[in-house]
Amino acid sequence: MWAGSGQHLPPMMTTGDPITPQNLAGKLFTPDTRILFPLDRVNNEFRPGFRLSGGTWLDLNRIVGLEGDFFFLRNSKKGLTAASDANGNQILARPFINAVTGMDDAILVAYPGVQRGAIDVQVESFVIGGGTHALFNLWNDLGGKIELLAGYRYFGLFDEVSIKEDTTALSAAAAPLNPGDHLQALDRFRTFNHFHGGVLGIAGERRVGVWFLAGRASVALGGVRQVVEISGRTVLTPFGGLPTATAIGRFALPSNIGRYQQTTFAVLPEVSVRGGVQLTESARLYVAYNWMYLSNVVRAGEQIDPRINPIFRPPVTLLPGEQPPIYSGFRTSDYWLQGLSFGMEVRF
């Protein structure tokens, strides 16, 4: 059961009092506006996973050996889906910062008597890792051992944020939509972090009767390949007409859509402490605490630019000129994992 440091997102979905005027509904500065999602950092909950380690000694004296491990955590998925009724009851909006005025603004998805709709926000995160290294026995007796390790470490962190919008205009007040128009919009932000590095560390163990206590500390130095993918899609179906699709969304426009990548230096330290009981000569049970840290990553939620020039919102045709949101470069942070592991070790 491990937990990660999670990621931050700007407000993605708001609601408010039904009597709020349309021109103020869903905007963050409006007193009765409430944020529906997110309410805090996401993907930071404890979740199960699996880790497998194995190795062998290369000589009869057990001085030099090889060891490898692989681990993953179950996919973390957090989100919220909210919808109005057929008459648009329950205000639903997508807040943003108006790039022209610099003020809080909002895209209405549902408003009583004006338009009905739904918003779906999903945020996912997945972690995987492993490596291989050589072991060098520095000291060993019946009471314990000390080993030096050196080798290779991989760590992968993958995030995705998707925001789906579905709205139908009920009256002319839903401009720029006309009554009966149906608009579906999708924004997707994905990030990939692939760390590769050389690892150096030390491990030790102390045994007292059937009980044992072991620890390991290592640090890996290397490069992390960071990839950011931003894409969007809008489908507009006029009342009684045929749908028209464009490869833009609300927060994903030609000004930031694309695939961006870079490789940069990063440090990956890892510490683990475990204790347990020797059941037989070759089998033992243990419980362990693990901590890992990666110094430089990109997270999907942090790549979202909340600034939008409302002139360029779908379904208005895009025009030349500044079109926020703008991709201004990699927004990086750090990432850590920690948690408990329960396992069995067999030696033969």
N, C-alpha and C positions, 0 to 999 in steps of 0.2 A: 504494500500500500504506500504509494509515493504521491507527492504533490509537487507541482511546479509553481513558479512565481506568477503565472497568469499574464494577461495582457490587458492594456487599457484601450477603450473605444470611446469616441465622442458619443453624445446622446444620439441614438438611432431612431427612437420612437417616442412620441409624446401624445398626451390626451389632455382633456380639460373639461370644465363645466359646460354643459350644453347651451347655456345662455351666453357664452363668450361670443363677442362679435366675430364675424368671419375673418376680418382683417387682423385680428389678434390671436386667433385660435392656434394652439400648438407652439407658439413662440415662447422661448425660454424666459424672456423677461416678463411675460404675462403672469400676474400673481397666482391664478388658479391652474396654470399649466403644470402637469405632472409628467415626469420621465417614466416611461414604462420599461425601457431597456436601453442600455444596461444600468443597473443600480449600483454596481461596483465592478471591480476587476473580474474577468471571466477566465475560465480554464485553469483555475487555481485550486480546484478541489482534489482531495485524495482519490486515487483510482488504482485499481489492481493492475498488475503486470506480471512479467515472467523474466527470470534471469537464469541462464544456464552457463556454467563454467566447467572446464575440463582441462586436463593436462597430463603430462607424462615426464618422468625423469629419463634423461639420456644416458646416464651412467649408473653402475651398480652402487656407487657410494652416494648417490642422490645429491650431487653437488650442482649439476647443471640440468635444467629442465625447460620445457616449453609449456605455456599455458594460454588459453584463449577463453573469451566469454562473449555472450550475446544477450541483449536485453531489449524489451519494449514495454511501453505502457499502453493500456487500453485507450482508444481514441476518446478525447474529451469533447463533448458536444453540448453547448449551451445556447439557448435561444428563446424566442418568444414569437408566437403568432397571434395577432389580434385582428378582429373583423367587426365591422358595423352590421346593423341589420339592413334590410332591403331599402329602408328610407334614409339611411345614412346616420341613424342614431348611434352615438358614441363618436366623439371627435377622435380622429387619428391623423397624425401629421408626422412629417420627417423634418426635424429641425436642421438648420444650417446657418452659416454666417453669410450675410449678403455682402458680396465682394465690392459692390458699388457704394453702399452706405456704411459698411463696417458694423452693422447692427445685426442682432439675432433676427432670424426670419424662419419661415416654415413652408413646406410643401404640403398642402392639404390633400389627404387621401380619402377621408370621410368627414362629412359635415352634414348635420340634419337638414334634409330637404334640398341639398345642393349636390352632393355626390356620395355614393356608397363605395366601400372598398375594404381592403385588407392589407396588412403589412406582415411580412415574415422575415425575421432576422435570425441567422444561424452562425455560430462561431465555433470552429473546430480546431483542435490542436492534437498533434501526434508526435511521440518521441520514440526514437530507436537508437541503439548504439552497440558498440562492441569493440573488440580488439584482440591482439595477440602480442605476447612478449616472452622473453627469455627470463628464467629464474636462476639466480646464483645464490647458493646457500653459503652464508657467511659464518653462521654458528648454529650448532644443533646438539642437543643432548636430551635426556629423558624429560627435562623440565620445560623445554621450549625450543624455539628456533628464531633466527633472524635471516631474512632473505632480501636480496636486492633484485629489482625487476627493471627491465628496459625493453621497449618495443614500440608498438603502433596503436593508436587509439582513434576510433571514429565515433562521431556523435551527430545525430540528425534531428532537427526540429522543424516541423512543418505546420503552418497555420492557414486557415481559410476563413474569410468573412464574406457572407452573401446576404444581400438585402433585396427582397422581392416585394414589389408593389403591384397591386391590382385595383384599379379604380374605374368607376363608371359615372359619367356626368348625368345628373338628374335635372339640372336647370341651366340657364344661361349664366348664372352666377359662378359656375365652375370654370369660367374662362381661364386659360385659352382653349379648354375643351368645349365642344358644343354639346347640347343635350343629346344623350344617347351614345356619345363617343365612349369607347372602352380602351383604356391604356394599361399596358403591362410593362413594367420596367424591372431590370435586374442589374445590380452592381455586384461585382465579385473581385475581392482582393485576396491574393494568395502569396505566401512567402515560403521559401525553402532555404534552410541553413544546413550545409554539409561541412562539418569540421573534420580535417585530417591532420594528425600530428604525431610527433614522436613523444613517447612517455617514459618517464624515469621515476622510480619510487622505491619504497622500502616497506616490508611487511614483517610482522613479528607475532609470536604466539607464546602464551604461557599456560602450562598445564599443572593442575593440582588435583590429584586423584582422578575422578571421572569428569571433572569440570575443566573447561578451558576458556580462555579469553584471548581474542586475536584482534589485531588492528592492521590497517593498511593506509598509507598515504602516498599519493602520486600527483604529478603535475605533467600535463601534456602541452607542448608548444607547437603551434602550426598555423595553418591557414583555414579560414572558413569561407566557403563559396556561398554568397548570398544572392538569392534570386527573388525579384518582386514581379508579380504578374497582376495587371489591372485590366479588367475587361467589363463591358456592359452590353446591354441589349434592351431595346424598346420596341414594342409592337403596338401600333395604334390602329384600331378598327373603327372607322367612322360609322355612325348610325346608318344601317342599310348598305354599307359599303364593304370593300375588301380590305383585309389587314395589310399594313405596311410595316416592315421591320427595318430597323437601323441598328448599327453596332455601337450604340451609346446608351448610357444609363443616366442616373441623376448625379451621382458622384464620380462617374467614369465617363469622361468626355475625351475628344481627340487630344486635348491638352495634357492629359495624364495617362491615357490608355497605352499599354505596351508591355514589353518584357524588359526588365532592367537587371543587370547582374554585375557583381564585383567580387573580388577575392581580397580579404584583408586579414591581418594578423589577429590571433586570439589565443587565450590561455584557458586551459581546462584542468583545474585541480579537482581531485576526488579524495574523499576521506571515508573510511568505513570502520566500524567497530562491531565485533560480534562475539557473543558468548553462548555457550551451550554445554551439552552433556555428551560424553562418549558412551554410546549404547553397547557397542561391541568393539572388538579390535579394529574393525574396518568401517564402522558406521557411527555417525553422530548426528544429533539434531542441534539446530542453532537458531538464534534470533539476532538480527543485525540492524544497525542504524547506518544509513548511507546518505552522503551529501555530495552533490556535484554542482559545478558552476562553470558556465561558459561566458566569457567576458564580452563577446561582441556578436549580437544577433539582430535580425530584422523580424518584426512581428507584424502580422497582417493588419491588425487594428490600428497600429501606429502609422500606417502608410495612408490613412484616409485623411484627405484635406477637406475640412468642413466648409471651406469657402466656395461659394458658387455665385457666378454672375447670372442672375435670374433671366437676363435677356436670352441666354443660350439654353435654357431648359427645354427639354422635349415637351411638346412636339414642334416648337419653333425651329426653323431651319438655321443651322449654324452659320455665322458670318465671320469674316476675318476680324482679327483683333484679339485682345487678351480674353481668355476664356477660362477663368478659374473654375474648377480646381486645377492646380498645376503641380506636376511632379517635380519637386525641387531637389531631389537627391535622396539617398538612403537615410532614413531615420532609424538609428540603431539604439540598442539598449543591451542589458545583460540578462542572463537567465540562470535560474538555479533549480535544482531538484533535491528533495529530501524525503526521507520516509523510512519505514520499517520493512524488513524482509524476514520471511520465515522459511527455513529450508532444511534439507537433509544432504549430508555429504557422505560419499562412499569412496573408500580407497582400497585398492587391491594391487 
